[in-house]
Amino acid sequence: MLSPSLGHQKTLVSFHYGDPSARPKVYLQASLHAEELPGMLVAHHLRPALEQAEREGRLRGHVVLVPAANPIGLAQRLDHKAMGRFEFGTSENFNRHYPDLAQAVFEQIRERLGPDGAANVALVRNTVTAWLQAWSPRTELESLRRQLLLLAHDADVVLDMHCDWEATLHLYAEEACWPPLAPLAWLLGCKAVLLARDSGGGPFDECLSGLWWQLAERLKAAGVAHPLPQACASTTLEFRGEADVAHEHAARDAAAILAYLAHLRVLDGAAPTIPAPSCQPTPLAGSETLHSPVPGVVVFRARPGDTLAVGDLVAEVIDPTAPGASRVHRVCAGVAGVLYASVGERYCVAGGEIGKIAGAKPFRTGPLLGA
């Protein structure tokens, strides 16, 4: 990575399993938001299993594992608090502002495609490789983005492991990626699946999967009829809440990921039985973010994983300084669905976020992700 100052150098560590030329290739990374640590523990549990599979010759595909994807954010602390979501120098979210790869390579590939879909995929991947290798980052943050993309851009499946403040296990994905990711969601037992065509903001996972459907749309608009499959399925996995760093969770999640790798035929062995769906996918545009119009102490009356009806009480926001008697403001569900995440702090300012409900009917437009 690019050194930001004299005497400073950070290192990004990756582990590679199997033949680098083998397919499918699966890329996994943890803690791009550096204070979100459950995925890092999942990576700890994955490493010995992948090493054993490699020793035993059971790796048919190629796996790249990055256990700590954000050495910049891991080093950022303020007043004894981890500050790994936004980069201090730019205030940019570490999981936003990745490049538009479809725009970057479109002109280079549009006249070189042919009738063979697999050959077209290889052409696009090689062109993206060359573009990334030629990218000269100007900052340490850009160099981190470039290095992560160099590791991941040619993967068939990308798993970006995150968590929320307090949450039930859920995932985000682009609509084009959902069919191949559904078995993973059910193996993990996700309680919410949030899908969007394009959530906005340029997150890491959508930079990689969005390349393919966006290129296909550009080619169709340009009158190019050659086939271009959706060659990458990527997802953001939310492994519960920030405090859910426990071996029992991580071991179970790692086992589910290993079963998914067997399902993909990355690992040799019997294909796993895929459980019944643990939830119904819902549009990210139907997710309601609850806010409190008043400040106060937050007392939750519902917990992540609860299924709510419209009007159900989620939290009380209490002002114990109000004249006469304490003021109690009720924050209630505006949509029906699963409360899949809530804030970790128990005091909010006016307009502060309280939680998120996965509603079934889309109602939001524009950028769909939070800050």
N, C-alpha and C positions, 0 to 999 in steps of 0.2 A: 504494500500500500504506500501511497505518496506520504512522505514525511511532512507534517504541517509546520515544523519548527526545528531549529537546530537541536540536536541531541534527543529527538523524539522519533520513535518508529514503532508502529503497531503491526501485529502479525495476524493474518486470517488463517486458521487451521482447518484443513479438510481431510477427510479419510475416504479412500477409494477402494471399492471391493469389486472383484470380478474383472473380466477382460474389458478394457476401455472401449473396445470396438463392438462389444456385444449389445444386443437389444433384447428387451426394453431397457432403457436407461431411466433410473429413478433418482431424483435429486431431493434431499431432505435438508432443511436448515431450521435452526432454533434460535430464538431470542434476537430477531432483527429489531424488535423493541426490547432493549437490553434488560429492562427490569421485569420482563415476562419470562419467568424461569422454568415453568413446568416442562416445556419442550426440551430444555437443556437436560433435564433429568431423564426424559424419554430417550434422548440420544445416548445417555450413559448406559441405559438398559439395552439399546439396540447394538452397541458396538460389539460386545462379546458374542452375541448371536450371529452377527454378520461375519465376524472373524472365524467363528466355528464353521459356518456354512462355506466359507471360502476354503478353509483347510480340508473340508470333507468333499470338495468339488461339487457342491450343490448350487453354486451360483451360475445360473444360465445367463443372466443379464448383468448390468453394470449399475452399481449403487454408489452415489456420492453423498456423504454425510458431513454437514458443517454444524458442529454442536454449539458453537457460539458465533453467530453470524455478524455480530456488531461489536468489535473490540473498541470502537470509538465510544459508543454509548455506555459500555460496561465501566469505563473509566470516569464517567461523568457523575459527580455527586455534588449536592448543594445542601448545606446545613444538615449533613448526615443522611440525606435522602437520595435514593437512586433517581437519576434523571436520564433515562435511556430511550425516551420516545422521540425527543426533538434534539437535534444537534445544536450545541451551544453557539457555534459560530454563525449559523445561518437561521436558526429557529425552524429549520425544515424538519418535517416528520421523516424519520429514517425509512418509513415504508410508503413514501410518496415520491413523485417526480422522477420515476424511472423513464427512460427514453421510449419514444414511439418507434418501435423496431419496424413496424410495417411501413411507415413513412420513410424510414432510413434506407430500406433496401428495395422499395417498390420499383423504382426506375431501373435498377440494375438487373432485376430478374424478369421483368414483364415480357421482354422479347426473347428470353432464353428458355422459357418453359415449353414442355412438350406433352404428349398424350399419356406419359407414364407418371402416375401420381407419386410413386415412391421416389422416382428420379427427381421430381419437382421438389419433394420434401428435402432431399439431400442437397439440391441446389440452394434452396432457401437457407438451410442450416449453414452451409459453407459460406454463403454471402454474409450472414449475420456474424459468423466467426471473424471474417475479414474486417467487417465494420467495427466490431468491438476491439479487435487487435489494433486498429488504426486510431481508435478514440484516445486522445491525450487528455486525461483528467486535469482539471485546473485546481482542484481542492482535494483534501483527504476524503471528504464525503463522496465526491464523484469517483475517486479511485476505489472506494469500497463498493459502490454500486457496480462499477465496471468489473471488478474481480468476481463479485457474486454472479453477475450475468455470464461471465466467461465460464464459470463452473456449471451453470444451470441451463444455458440457452438452448442446448441441443437435447434436453431431456424429453422423454415421452410423458413422464408424470413428474409433477413438482408438488412437494408437500412443505408448506411454509408454516412452522409451528409457533403459535402465539398463545395468549390467554387474554382474558378481560380482567376487570377489577374483581368482581365476584360473579360467577357465571356457572351455568351448566354447559356441558360439552356441546359445541356446535361448530359449524363450518360455513365459510363463504366460498362461492365459486361463480364463475361465469356460466351462463346457460349452456354454451357450447361444450362445456366440460362435464356437465352433470352425469350423463349416462355412464361413462367409465369410472366416475368417482362414487356412484351410489353404493357399490359393495363396500367401499371403505367406510362410508357413513354408517352403514348398518353393522359392520364389524366393530366399530368404535362405540356404537349405541348413541349416536348423536341425538340430542333432544330438540335441535333446531337446525335446519338447512336453509340458508339464505342465498337466493340466486338472483343474478342481475346480468343483463346483456353487457353492460359496461358501468361499473360503479363510480367511475370518475376518480381523478386525483393521481393516476399513474402508479398504483401499488405494484410491488414486486411480482406477485403471482400473475396479475392480469397483463403485465408487460410481456410475459412469456407465452401465455395461452392466447392473449388478444392478438398477437402477431399473426396467427393463422387465420382466424375468421375475418380479421380486418383486411388482410391481404386478399383473401378470397372475395370479399365484397369490392375491394378496389379493382381487382382483375375483372370481375363481372361488369362493373360500371364502365370499364375501359374496353369491353367487348372481347376480352380474352377468355376463351372457353375451356382452356386446359384444366384438368383436375388438380385441386390442392387440398388434401385432407386436413382435418383438424389434428395436427401432429403432436400437440401437447395438451394435456389436461392438468390444470394447476388448481390448487385450493389453499386457502388460509384456514388452518385448523386451530380452533380456540379451545385449548385444554383447560377448561374451567377457569378458576380465578387465580390471582397472583399468589395467594397464600396456599394454594393446593399443590404444594411441592412435597409429594409423599411417594414413597416407594410403591405402595399398593396401587395408586393411580398410574404411575409411570410404567410399572411392570405390565399392567393390564393393557395400557395404550400401546406399548411396544409390541406386545403379543398380537394385538389387532393389526398393527402395521405389518408385522412379519407375515401374518395370514394373508393380508392384502398383496404382499409381494409374491406369495405363493399363488394367489389367484391370478396375478399378472404373468405368471411363469418366469418371474425373475429368480425365484428360488425353486429348486427342484423339490418334488414331493407331491403328496396328495393335495388336490385342490380343496380349499376349506369350504364348509357349508356356510353359505351367506345367510345370516339371520333375517327374519322378517323386518320390514322397515320399522324403525323406532320413532319416527315422526313423519309428518307430511312436509315436503319442501314448500317453502313460501317465498314470494318475491321480496328482495331487499327493499324494493320501493313500498312494500306494505309494512315495513318495520317502523314502529312508533318509538321515538325517543322521548321519554317523559322528562319534563322540567318542572321545577317549582318556581312560581312567580314571587315567592317570599323567601327570606332567609330564615334559618333556624336549625335546630337539632333534628336530624333525620332518624325516624323510627320506622323500620320496615315492618309491614304487616303481611307481605308476601315475599317469597324467596325464589331465587332462580330455579327454574324447573316447574314452577306452579303454572297451571293452565287457568287463564283469567277470562272472564266475560266483561263486556263493556260496562263500566261503572264500578267494577270491583276495586276495593281499596288496595293500593300498592304500598303507600307510605304516608306517614304523618310528618309534617314539618312544624316543629313547635318553637314558638318564640316565648321564652319564659320571662322576658323583660316587658311584655305588653302591659299597659296600665289596666288595673282592675283584676284581670285574670290572664293566665297564659293564653296565647292565641295558638290554635291548632288548625293547620291547613291540611286538607286531605288531597293527596295526589292519587288520582284514580285512572284506571285503564280506559283509554279512548278507543282501543280496538280489542277484539277478542283474539287470544292466542297465548303462546308460552312466554312467560317472563324469562328471557334467556340470559340477561346480564343486568347487574345493578352496580352502583358506585360503591367503593370501599370506604370512603370517608363518611362520617356521621354528622357532618355539618355542611350545609350548602349555603351559598350566597343566592341572591335573587337571580332567577334565570338558570340556576345550576341544574345539571343533569342528575336524574334519579335512577333511571333504568331504561331497558329496551324490551319491547314486546314484539314477537314475530307474528304479525297479522297476515291474513290470507289475501287481502285485497290491496292492490297497489294504489297509492294515493300521492306519493312523493315523486318529484322530478328533479333533474339536475344532479349534481354530485351527491352520492348516497352515503358516503363514508363520513365518519366524524373526523375531528382534527387529528 
